[in-house]
Amino acid sequence: MTWSRMESKGRVFYTAIGDFRPENWSNPFFLHLLGGGIRWAIRDAQASVDQNLQQAAPGYAEIPSKPKPKG
């Protein structure tokens, strides 16, 4: 899980990918993700953080109906 957002005038970047297994720290995808997130957070890189929850998780706001009891 990785996300970013604006918080007042600051920037927040979070990733739960980087645990302490040594192989993660040599994975190019992870290193680019982490480096890009840090660069964005310190304003060394620009990226849009427009909300995209509706595209990423369609139906997120729908409450499913309760299943009907059997019998």
Backbone bond lengths (Angstrom), bond angles and torsions (degrees), N, CA, C in turn:
res aa  C-N    CA-C-N  psi(-1)  N-CA   C-N-CA  omega(-1)  CA-C   N-CA-C  phi
1 M - - - 1.434 - - 1.520 107.48 -
2 T 1.302 115.43 132.91 1.461 122.22 177.63 1.521 108.13 -142.59
3 W 1.314 117.05 137.95 1.456 120.51 176.22 1.524 109.91 -152.72
4 S 1.329 114.01 164.90 1.461 120.84 175.58 1.514 108.16 -145.74
5 R 1.315 115.64 156.09 1.466 119.60 177.66 1.521 109.13 -161.69
6 M 1.299 114.17 161.98 1.456 121.35 172.52 1.523 107.43 -88.20
7 E 1.320 117.30 137.56 1.456 122.51 177.48 1.519 107.05 -129.88
8 S 1.334 116.26 101.04 1.452 122.67 -172.90 1.534 107.56 57.51
9 K 1.323 118.84 -118.33 1.465 120.67 178.27 1.528 111.90 -96.97
10 G 1.322 116.94 0.63 1.460 121.22 -177.90 1.521 112.54 -100.36
11 R 1.318 115.50 175.48 1.457 122.78 -179.87 1.524 108.89 -125.45
12 V 1.320 115.99 139.82 1.457 121.68 -179.88 1.524 108.46 -122.47
13 F 1.323 117.03 127.17 1.473 123.50 175.48 1.519 107.06 -125.26
14 Y 1.346 116.15 133.93 1.461 120.72 -179.24 1.518 109.37 -138.09
15 T 1.308 116.76 138.64 1.457 121.12 170.09 1.520 108.89 -141.30
16 A 1.321 116.10 139.91 1.462 122.15 177.44 1.528 110.02 -106.13
17 I 1.305 117.45 11.42 1.461 120.83 -176.61 1.521 111.27 -76.80
18 G 1.316 119.43 -36.73 1.460 122.17 -168.63 1.508 115.50 -84.06
19 D 1.321 117.29 76.27 1.457 117.11 172.34 1.528 108.39 -79.86
20 F 1.286 117.24 -170.68 1.457 119.65 -170.68 1.522 114.48 -94.62
21 R 1.327 117.28 20.15 1.462 118.58 173.71 1.524 108.48 -74.08
22 P 1.301 118.05 129.29 1.472 121.26 -176.24 1.531 114.04 -56.08
23 E 1.323 118.27 -33.85 1.468 119.35 -177.42 1.527 112.62 -65.41
24 N 1.333 118.57 -26.05 1.475 120.34 177.41 1.522 111.49 -65.23
25 W 1.322 117.17 -32.60 1.456 120.91 -175.18 1.524 112.82 -81.82
26 S 1.340 116.60 0.20 1.461 119.72 172.97 1.530 110.92 -117.71
27 N 1.326 117.07 6.33 1.461 122.10 179.50 1.528 109.15 -83.33
28 P 1.350 117.80 117.88 1.472 120.12 -177.61 1.524 113.52 -57.61
29 F 1.336 119.00 -38.28 1.464 120.74 179.32 1.532 110.33 -59.78
30 F 1.325 116.35 -49.18 1.454 120.15 -179.13 1.526 111.69 -63.45
31 L 1.309 117.41 -43.35 1.464 120.64 -179.18 1.524 111.79 -63.48
32 H 1.337 117.55 -39.61 1.465 120.48 177.13 1.526 111.13 -69.04
33 L 1.334 116.84 -40.07 1.459 120.61 177.83 1.523 110.43 -61.59
34 L 1.309 117.09 -49.17 1.449 121.41 -179.03 1.531 111.35 -64.47
35 G 1.313 116.89 -46.61 1.462 120.41 179.11 1.514 112.43 -61.74
36 G 1.329 116.75 -42.49 1.464 120.24 178.68 1.519 111.94 -64.86
37 G 1.327 116.54 -41.51 1.463 120.02 178.68 1.515 112.31 -63.76
38 I 1.315 116.35 -42.38 1.472 120.29 178.23 1.523 110.46 -65.82
39 R 1.332 116.43 -44.64 1.471 119.30 179.31 1.525 110.67 -60.70
40 W 1.354 117.62 -41.04 1.457 120.92 178.60 1.533 109.76 -64.04
41 A 1.333 117.25 -44.32 1.468 121.09 -176.75 1.525 112.39 -63.75
42 I 1.340 117.78 -32.87 1.467 119.82 179.87 1.528 112.06 -95.02
43 R 1.337 115.39 11.60 1.468 123.33 176.48 1.527 113.69 66.27
44 D 1.321 116.21 29.46 1.460 120.96 175.10 1.527 110.68 -93.90
45 A 1.336 117.02 -8.84 1.463 122.54 177.91 1.521 108.09 -140.99
46 Q 1.305 116.61 148.35 1.458 121.76 179.28 1.520 109.32 -109.09
47 A 1.313 116.46 138.39 1.461 122.04 176.40 1.518 107.89 -157.22
48 S 1.302 115.85 150.82 1.453 120.84 177.78 1.521 109.19 -81.55
49 V 1.310 116.45 134.22 1.453 120.89 174.54 1.533 109.35 -119.55
50 D 1.329 114.89 36.79 1.457 119.88 176.38 1.522 109.37 -57.11
51 Q 1.309 115.71 145.54 1.460 119.73 179.31 1.518 110.04 -63.98
52 N 1.330 116.34 133.13 1.457 120.31 178.40 1.525 111.16 -135.42
53 L 1.331 117.02 25.05 1.452 120.60 -177.24 1.524 111.64 -58.84
54 Q 1.322 116.84 -38.81 1.462 119.57 -178.61 1.530 111.28 -64.52
55 Q 1.343 117.99 -36.00 1.463 120.15 177.76 1.521 111.35 -78.49
56 A 1.334 117.15 -36.76 1.463 120.61 -176.79 1.525 112.43 -76.49
57 A 1.332 117.06 -31.55 1.468 120.90 -177.64 1.522 110.24 -139.50
58 P 1.335 117.23 72.08 1.466 119.56 -179.18 1.530 110.61 -56.30
59 G 1.301 116.11 137.73 1.460 121.05 179.22 1.513 114.33 83.63
60 Y 1.330 117.37 9.63 1.468 120.64 -176.72 1.524 112.48 -58.75
61 A 1.321 118.18 -28.01 1.456 121.34 -175.38 1.526 112.83 -95.28
62 E 1.314 117.24 -0.55 1.467 120.43 -179.63 1.518 110.10 -86.32
63 I 1.311 115.19 133.16 1.460 120.08 177.90 1.521 107.20 -96.80
64 P 1.337 117.39 118.91 1.465 118.57 -178.68 1.525 111.06 -68.25
65 S 1.314 115.82 148.16 1.459 119.53 177.92 1.519 109.41 -72.19
66 K 1.336 114.32 154.61 1.459 119.96 178.85 1.519 109.60 -72.26
67 P 1.332 117.34 140.73 1.456 118.49 177.02 1.532 110.44 -65.07
68 K 1.306 115.36 144.72 1.478 119.80 179.09 1.518 108.73 -76.52
69 P 1.338 116.41 139.64 1.465 119.21 179.40 1.524 110.87 -63.56
70 K 1.321 115.88 144.88 1.460 120.45 177.74 1.530 109.21 -81.84
71 G 1.323 113.92 144.17 1.454 117.74 173.77 1.417 115.34 112.13
